[in-house]
Amino acid sequence: MAVIDIRCPQCNGRNVVRYGKQPNGKQRYLCQDPNCPRRIFLLDTPHETALASMPTAMRQVLERALSGNDIEETARELRLPATTVAEVFQVLARFNAPPAGVTRNLSAPRRKRASG
């Protein structure tokens, strides 16, 4: 029988017990540390599963983008087309906060009413 060391993702504590199941069948866990702000958690979260299934090249592009590399440098290091790297950077830019001083206009552009 395999033993898995389960730790709380918030406080990294080992004082964790099984705490029922989700409606989809996934196991829930309860952190019993009184100082932990997060009490109930799942062992495998969806973003970890998605990252594990992501192709290696895509993961490397994301890591370099998050560390501050630019498109040309990343494409050169990974020997990928710059257009492919640029597409990943554009997708990533949708999920990141804009730089300081830049505001995003999330509302749709307003149309002028036709006078008549």
N, C-alpha and C positions, 0 to 999 in steps of 0.2 A: 504494500500500500504506500502510495506517495504522500509525503507531507509537504504542504505549501505554507511558507512563512507569510502570513497575511498581516499587513501593516495598514494603519489608517493613512489615507493620502494627505490628510490635513496636518496631523501632529506626528506622524511617523511612529506612532505607538503600537505596541504589540498586544495591548489589552483589548482584543477584538473577539466578538462571538458572532455566530450565525444568527440571523434575525429574520427568518422567513424567506419567502420568495416573491419576486415580482409577478404580475399577471402573465408576463411572457415566459416565465419559468427561470429567470436568472436569480441567482442567490444574492440575498441582501446581507449586509454585515452591520454590526453595531459597535461603535467605538465606546468603551466604557471609561475612558479617561475623563474625569470631571472637568478638566480645563480645556478640553477640545471643543472648538466651536462647531465642528461638523460631527454629527452623531451617526447618521445612517449613510452607507455608501455601497456601491456595487464594485465587484472585483475588477472586471474589465469594462472600461467605459468605451462608448462608441468612437471617440476621437483616437484612442489608442489602437483600436481595431482597424480604423481607417488608415492610420499611419503605418501599421504593420503590413497592410495589403498594398500600399503605394509602391510603385516601381522605384528601384534604387536611384536612378538618375533624377526623378522628380523630387525625391526626398533630399538629395544633395543640392539641387537647385534651391529648394525652400530653405535649407539650412544656411546656404550662402546668402540668400536674399535677406534673411532675418539677421544675419551677422553684419550686414551693411555693404556687401560687395555690390558692384554695379553689373549691368547686363553683359557688357563686353568682357569684363574680367571673368565672370562666371562661365560664359560660353567658351572662352579660351581654355580655362582650367579643366572643364568637363568635356571639352571637344564636342560641343553640341552647337547646332545652328543658333545664331543670335535671335532669330524670330521665335524659336521654341522657348528660349529662356525668357524673352520679353513677354510672351503669353502667360507664363507662370507668374512673372512679376506683376502683370496687370490683374490677374485673378487675386493675388495676394494683397494688392493695394485696395481691393474692395473691402477686405476684412480688417485692415489696419486703420488706426486712427490717423487723421491727417497731421502733417507737421504743425508745430506751434505757429499760431497766427493765421492759419488757413482754415476757413470754414467751408463746410460742404452744404450746398443747397439741395436738400432732399425732396423739396416739393417740385411738382411738375411745372414746367414753364407755362405761364399764363398767356392765353391768346387774347389778342385785342378784339374787342367787339366791333363788328362792322357797323358803321354809322349809316343810317339810311332812312 
